[in-house]
Amino acid sequence: MIQKHISVLKEEAINSLNIKENGIYVDMTLGRAGHFLEILKKLNNTGLAIGIDQDSEAINDCKELLDSKKFKNFKLFKTNFCNIEKVLSELNIQKVDGFLFDLGVSSPQFDEEDRGFSYRYDSRLDMRMDKEENNLTAYDVVNNYSLIDLTKIFKEYGEYKYSYSLAKEIVRQRKLKEIETTKELVDIIKSITPKKELEKKGHPAKQVFQALRIEVNKELDVLKDTLNLTLNHINIGGRIVVITFNSLEDRIVKNIFNSKSKVINNRYDLLNLENPDFSLVNKKVIVASSEELENNLRAKSAKLRAIERIK
């Protein structure tokens, strides 16, 4: 059954999509259908909502929920959102009126011990969002990647200041015994973390677990490629809305949106200056209100950006 999950920036995301009742909208990260339900409520019988998620549990739970509410005008696809063009082709759809990305890990994924996403539980290192198609696990990364590669992952994907020290200790420890569980990894992280850092607020493993999750699921590469694909499949007046949860994701979204909505005046394009096809919906990034933060701490790092095709 569906576990408790509070969708982040729900009202802001729906408002940013500017939904037309007869439009076609794609929720690229269906999760537990928090945003998807709000999209469906705004559509009439000629509108269509498409939900995509690579987690089969999410798909099954959402289908059960939507069927119980008697919704008919929706389609669900169990796949990575990088396959959006295949999904649209299967439905014989060229252009849609809105794409929504709610990135990161859903609450049920964090809260299910056997998924290995959380440092709060002692479970086998996994972190796969798609357990059926993805064979690479956090266990594989921790136990098989080289010192150089581990250092790079922790530094680039986790922005972790003790990347080399941690990678070195992991390599030393795994020679003695394979590192199999989240608790074993957390213990290693704590062992190389200075006492003054351990006394600070926040869990010392947070950035490392983020880095491993991004590597296992290739999240940044997939996000960059897929965002560029969606730009080719949006109607005039249609919008792309993205909610991110870390600076790496937000930087990718910001750079792509800016590159498509702003004309850079340099010596190469002055003679062929054209107005951009897209416009930023919100010039300033949208974050959670104080009221939302009181009810959902996971919204603390959330940032929303939106772009609209104008020609």
N, C-alpha and C positions, 0 to 999 in steps of 0.2 A: 504494500500500500504506500501511498505518497507520504513522505515524511515532511515534517514542518520545514518550510523554506520561505523566507521573506525576500521577495524580489527587490533588488536595489534600484533606487531612482525610478520606480515604476511610473509615477505620474509624469515626471519630467521626460522619460523616454517616450511615452505614448503621445504627449503633447508635441514633442520634437518630430515625431513621424508625420504629424498633420494628416491623419488617416481620412481617406475618402471612403464612403460607405460601400462603393462598388469597386474598390481597388484590389490589387493583389499585393500581399505583404509576406515577407519571408523572415521568420525568426530563425536566425542562423545558429542559435544556441538555446534550444528549446528548454532544457533543464526540466523543472517541474511545472512548466506552463504558466508561471506567474504573469509574465508580459503577454504571452500568447493568448491567454483568456481575455485580457483587456483589448487586444486587437480584434478578436472574434466578436466581442460585444459591440464594437463600433461598425461592423460590416453588415450589409444586408444580404439577401439570398444570392445576389449576383457577385458579391465579393468573394475572395479566396484568401485563406491564411495557410501558409506552408511552414511546417516546423521541421527543423533539422537538428539531430543530435547523434553523436557517435556512441553514446552510452545506451545500450539496449534496455537497461532498467528504466531509464528516463522515458524512452519511447513507450514502453509497455505501461508504465504508470500514467503517462499523459493520455494515452488512448483510452484507458479505463475511465479516467476523469472526464474527458471530453464526451465520451459516449454516454456517461451518466447524466450529463447536462444537455443531452440531445442536440449537440452541435453537428452540423452536416457539412458545412462549407470549409473543410480543412483537409490537408494532406500531410502525413508524417513520413519522414525518411530517416532511416537509421544509417547514417554515413557521416564522414568528416565534412565540415562545411567547405572544404577546398574543392569538393565535388559539386559545387553549386551549378555549374554549367550542365553537368549530366542530369541533375535533378530537373532543371528547367526544360531541358531537351525532352526528357521523358514525359513532361506535362505539356509539351508543345507550346511553351511560353518563351517569348523573346525578351520582353521588358516587364518590369514590375514597378510598383509605386513606392516600395519601401523595403529596406533591409535593416534588421536590428541585430546587433552583436552585443551580448552580455558575457564578457570574457571571464576567464578564471574558472574556479571550481565551485560547483553548487554545494549547498549545505549538506545534502544527503551524501555526496561523495566524500566530503570531509568527515562526516559523522559515522560512516560505515568503516568499522575497524579494519576489515580485510582488504580495503582498497589501498591502504598504505600511504594515503595523502597527508595524514596528520601526525605531528610529533606528540600529540596528546595520548595516543594509544601505542601499545606494543604489538605491532603486527609486521608481517613480512613486507619488505620493501617492494613496492609495486608502482603505484602512481600512474597507471595507464587509464586514460579516459575511455579507450576502446579496448576492452580485454579480449575481444574476439579477433580483431584484425592486427593489433599492434603486438609484436613479439618482444619488443624492447622494454625492460622494466628498470626501475631504480636499482634493483639488486644487480642487474647486469652492468649498469653504469658504474656503481660503486666498486664492484669486484673485478671489473675487466678493463676499465679505461686507464690510460697511462697517467703518470704524474702530471705531465704537461696538459693533457686534455682535461683532467679533473680540475686543475688550477684554473684553466681558461673558463670552464663552465661556471664554477663558483664565482669567479670574478665578473664575468660578462653578464650572466643570467641572474646572479644573486647580488651583485655589487657588494660582495662579502670581503671585508678587509683582511681576513686571515686565510685567504684562499690557498696560498702555497703551503702554509703550516698545516692546514687541515688535509689537503691532498697528500702531503708527505706522511702524515700520521695514518691516514686511511691505507696507503700502500704498505706501511709497516705492519699495521694490524692485520690486514688480510693475508699476509704471508704466514701469520700464526694461525688464523682461523677466518673462514669466510664471514663477511658481515651480512647477516641475513635479515635483521629486524630493524624497525624504526628506532627502538630503544637502544640498540647497540650503536647505531649511528649517532643518536643524540648524546650518548655517553662519550663518544669520541669527540664530538663537537665541544662539549663542555670541558673535556680534558685539555684542549688547546686554547680555550678562551680565557683571557686574563680575568682575575678575580673581580677587578673593577667593572668589567663588562658584564659579568654574570650578575652583578648587583643592580644593574640598570633595569628599567621597566621593559617588558617584552621578552619573548623567548629567544634564546641564542641560536636556535636551529631554524628560525623562520626563513631567513634568506637562503640558507643551504637547501632546504626543502623546496623552496620556490624554484631555485636553479635546477634541481634534479627533475622536477615536474615539467619545466619548460623543455629540458633536453629530451626527456622520455617521449613527450607528445609533439616535439618540434613546433611548439606554439608560435614562436615569433616568425619563423619562415612561412608557416601556413597562414598566419594573419596577414602578413605583407602581400603574399601572392593573392589571397582571396579578396582582400579589400580592393586591389586593382581590378580583379575580375568583376566585382559587383558594380564598379563604376561604368562598365560597358553594358550593364543590363538594367539601368534605371531610367524610367520615363522622365520627360520634362515635367518639373514640378514634384518629382519623387525625391525621397530623402534616404540617406544612409545614416543611421544612428549607432554609435559605438560607446559602450561603457567599459572602461578599463580599470584594472586594479593594481597596476604597478607602473613605474616610470618608463620601463622598457616598452610596454605595450602602448602607453600614451604617446611616447615619442614617435613611434611608427605611425600611429593614426594622425597625429598633429602634422607630421612632415608630409604624408601623402595628401591629406586634405588641403594643406597650404599650397602644395605644388600644383594642385588642380584648380584652385580658386583664386590664385594671385598671379598677376603678370609681372615677371621680373624684367625690368628695363635694363638691358645690357647691350653691348654693341652687336650682338648676334641677332637680336630680335626687334630692334628699333624700326627696321624697315618693313617688317611684317607683323606689326603689333596687332594682336587680336584680343578681344574680350574673352575671358575664360568661360568654359561651359558650366562651371559650378560656382556656387557661392556658399560661404560658411553661414550656417543657421544661427549659431551662437558664437559671437566674436570672442567671448570669454568662456573658458571651460566651466561646466556646471558640476557642482559638488553637492553632497547630501546636506540637507537642512539639519539644524540642531535637533528638531523634533524626530527626524528619521534616525539620527545617530543614537538617540535615547532608546529606541526600540530595536535597533539593528547595528551592532558594533562593526559588522562586516562591511558596512557602507562607508567606513571611515576613509578608506583609500580610493573610493570610487570616483571616477571622472567621466563626464559625458561630453562627447563632441558629436556634431551633426553637420552634414553637408547636403545641399540641394542642387539638382541639375536644373539649370535655368535656360538652357537652350540646346 
